[in-house]
Amino acid sequence: AIEVEDDALRDGKDTIVTGVLQHIEEAGVHSGDSACSMPPYSLSDALVGEIERQTRAPALALQVKGLMNVQYAVKDETVYLIEVNPRASRTVPFVAKAIGRPVAKIAARVMAGEALADLEPLDRDIGHVAVKESVFPFARFPGSDPVLGPEMKSTGEVMGIDSDFDIAFAKSQLGGGVHLPESG
């Protein structure tokens, strides 16, 4: 399955999805360890729309006022809910940098009573691809297990940006300290 997550803002009335991120590793790797792409690199617009629709339901049911993170697994075009976190997540700074808007500051204003409708609209049509890559301490800890799973092992993250997914991904790898081959 493919793992996808999104961050959303809700003011008690309206819900806005600030970013939809497609994980590069398969579902089952801790979301903090998985590289991810915004916008999603292989999901159809219809599937992204369904994920956004499914995000609005728990936001309403939980009466969220502020930020919320939702994680999904997608298998054979079916969206499965993994978890809902009615709080800010570690992806908020990444999403904010990718869309060029202060998402946490907007959330604080919403939590203080401002309506989303009264604020400048968020535009997720960013015109580039942003890839978040996790940074791991394996080189500093000989003998540590580098196999990724449900337990988070990363100690930081970097971001690669380009108009092309492949180049954005390569930049994220270089930023994360991965030594890429020079040929072959």
C-alpha positions as CSV (number, residue, x, y, z in Angstrom):
1,A,0.0,0.0,0.0
2,I,1.0,3.6,-0.5
3,E,0.9,5.8,2.6
4,V,-0.4,9.4,2.2
5,E,-0.9,12.0,4.8
6,D,-2.3,15.5,4.9
7,D,-2.4,18.5,7.2
8,A,-5.6,20.5,7.5
9,L,-6.8,23.7,9.2
10,R,-10.2,24.0,10.6
11,D,-11.8,27.1,12.2
12,G,-14.9,25.3,13.6
13,K,-16.8,25.9,10.4
14,D,-14.5,25.5,7.4
15,T,-11.8,23.0,6.7
16,I,-8.8,23.6,4.4
17,V,-6.3,20.9,3.5
18,T,-2.9,22.7,3.5
19,G,-0.9,19.9,1.9
20,V,-1.3,16.3,0.7
21,L,2.0,14.3,1.0
22,Q,2.6,11.0,-0.7
23,H,5.2,8.8,1.1
24,I,7.9,7.3,-1.0
25,E,8.4,4.2,1.2
26,E,5.6,1.7,1.4
27,A,3.0,1.9,4.2
28,G,4.4,0.4,7.4
29,V,7.5,2.6,7.6
30,H,7.0,5.3,10.4
31,S,5.8,8.5,8.8
32,G,8.7,10.4,10.4
33,D,11.2,8.1,8.6
34,S,9.5,8.1,5.2
35,A,10.5,10.4,2.4
36,C,7.4,12.2,1.0
37,S,6.5,14.3,-2.0
38,M,4.2,17.3,-2.2
39,P,2.3,17.3,-4.4
40,P,1.8,13.5,-4.6
41,Y,3.9,12.1,-7.5
42,S,1.7,9.3,-8.6
43,L,-1.8,9.7,-7.3
44,S,-4.6,10.8,-9.6
45,D,-6.4,14.1,-9.0
46,A,-9.6,12.1,-8.2
47,L,-7.8,10.1,-5.5
48,V,-6.3,13.3,-4.0
49,G,-9.8,14.8,-4.0
50,E,-11.2,11.7,-2.2
51,I,-8.4,12.0,0.5
52,E,-9.3,15.6,1.0
53,R,-13.0,14.7,1.3
54,Q,-12.2,12.0,3.8
55,T,-10.2,14.5,5.9
56,R,-13.1,16.9,6.3
57,A,-15.3,14.2,8.0
58,P,-13.1,13.6,11.1
59,A,-12.3,17.4,11.3
60,L,-16.1,18.0,11.7
61,A,-16.7,15.0,14.0
62,L,-13.8,15.9,16.3
63,Q,-14.8,19.6,16.2
64,V,-11.2,20.5,15.5
65,K,-10.2,24.2,15.8
66,G,-6.6,24.6,14.5
67,L,-4.4,22.0,12.9
68,M,-5.0,18.3,12.2
69,N,-2.9,15.6,10.6
70,V,-4.5,12.5,8.9
71,Q,-2.7,9.4,7.7
72,Y,-4.0,7.1,5.1
73,A,-3.1,3.9,3.2
74,V,-4.1,3.6,-0.4
75,K,-4.3,0.1,-2.0
76,D,-5.9,-0.5,-5.4
77,E,-7.4,3.0,-5.5
78,T,-9.2,2.4,-2.1
79,V,-8.4,4.8,0.7
80,Y,-8.0,3.4,4.2
81,L,-7.8,5.7,7.3
82,I,-4.8,4.9,9.5
83,E,-5.0,7.6,12.1
84,V,-6.3,11.1,12.8
85,N,-4.2,13.5,15.0
86,P,-6.1,16.6,16.0
87,R,-2.9,18.6,16.5
88,A,0.1,19.9,14.6
89,S,2.4,17.3,13.2
90,R,6.1,17.3,12.2
91,T,5.0,17.9,8.5
92,V,3.6,21.4,9.3
93,P,7.0,23.2,8.8
94,F,7.6,21.2,5.6
95,V,4.1,22.1,4.2
96,A,4.6,25.7,5.2
97,K,7.9,26.0,3.3
98,A,6.5,24.1,0.3
99,I,3.5,26.4,-0.1
100,G,5.3,29.5,1.1
101,R,2.7,30.3,3.8
102,P,3.1,30.4,7.6
103,V,0.7,27.5,8.4
104,A,1.4,27.4,12.2
105,K,0.8,31.2,12.4
106,I,-2.4,30.9,10.5
107,A,-3.5,28.0,12.8
108,A,-2.7,30.2,15.9
109,R,-4.9,33.0,14.5
110,V,-7.7,30.5,13.8
111,M,-7.4,29.1,17.4
112,A,-7.6,32.7,18.6
113,G,-11.0,33.1,16.9
114,E,-10.3,34.3,13.3
115,A,-12.2,32.6,10.5
116,L,-10.4,31.0,7.6
117,A,-12.7,32.9,5.2
118,D,-11.3,36.2,6.5
119,L,-7.7,35.2,5.9
120,E,-5.8,35.1,2.6
121,P,-6.6,31.8,0.8
122,L,-4.0,29.1,0.8
123,D,-2.8,28.0,-2.7
124,R,-1.5,24.4,-3.0
125,D,-0.8,24.8,-6.7
126,I,2.9,25.5,-5.9
127,G,4.4,25.0,-9.4
128,H,7.2,22.8,-8.0
129,V,7.8,19.5,-6.3
130,A,9.0,19.5,-2.7
131,V,10.5,16.3,-1.3
132,K,11.0,15.7,2.5
133,E,13.7,13.2,3.3
134,S,14.6,11.9,6.7
135,V,18.2,12.1,8.0
136,F,19.4,9.0,9.9
137,P,22.2,8.5,12.4
138,F,23.4,5.1,11.1
139,A,26.8,6.3,10.0
140,R,27.5,7.7,13.5
141,F,26.3,4.5,15.3
142,P,28.1,1.5,13.8
143,G,26.1,-1.7,14.3
144,S,22.7,0.1,14.4
145,D,19.9,-1.5,12.5
146,P,19.2,0.5,9.3
147,V,16.0,-1.4,8.4
148,L,13.0,0.9,8.6
149,G,9.7,-0.1,10.2
150,P,7.1,1.2,12.5
151,E,9.6,2.6,15.1
152,M,11.0,6.0,14.2
153,K,14.8,6.2,13.7
154,S,15.4,9.5,12.0
155,T,17.1,12.4,13.8
156,G,16.2,15.2,11.3
157,E,15.0,16.0,7.9
158,V,15.9,17.9,4.7
159,M,14.0,19.2,1.7
160,G,14.7,19.1,-2.0
161,I,12.8,21.4,-4.4
162,D,12.6,21.4,-8.1
163,S,10.1,21.6,-11.0
164,D,10.9,17.9,-11.7
165,F,10.1,15.1,-9.1
166,D,13.3,13.1,-9.9
167,I,15.6,16.1,-9.4
168,A,13.7,17.2,-6.2
169,F,14.2,13.7,-4.9
170,A,17.9,13.6,-5.8
171,K,18.4,17.0,-4.1
172,S,16.7,15.6,-0.9
173,Q,19.0,12.6,-1.0
174,L,22.1,14.8,-1.3
175,G,20.8,17.0,1.5
176,G,20.3,14.0,3.7
177,G,23.9,12.8,3.2
178,V,23.3,10.0,0.8
179,H,26.3,9.5,-1.6
180,L,24.8,9.2,-5.1
181,P,26.7,7.3,-7.8
182,E,28.4,9.5,-10.4
183,S,27.6,7.1,-13.2
184,G,25.7,3.9,-14.0
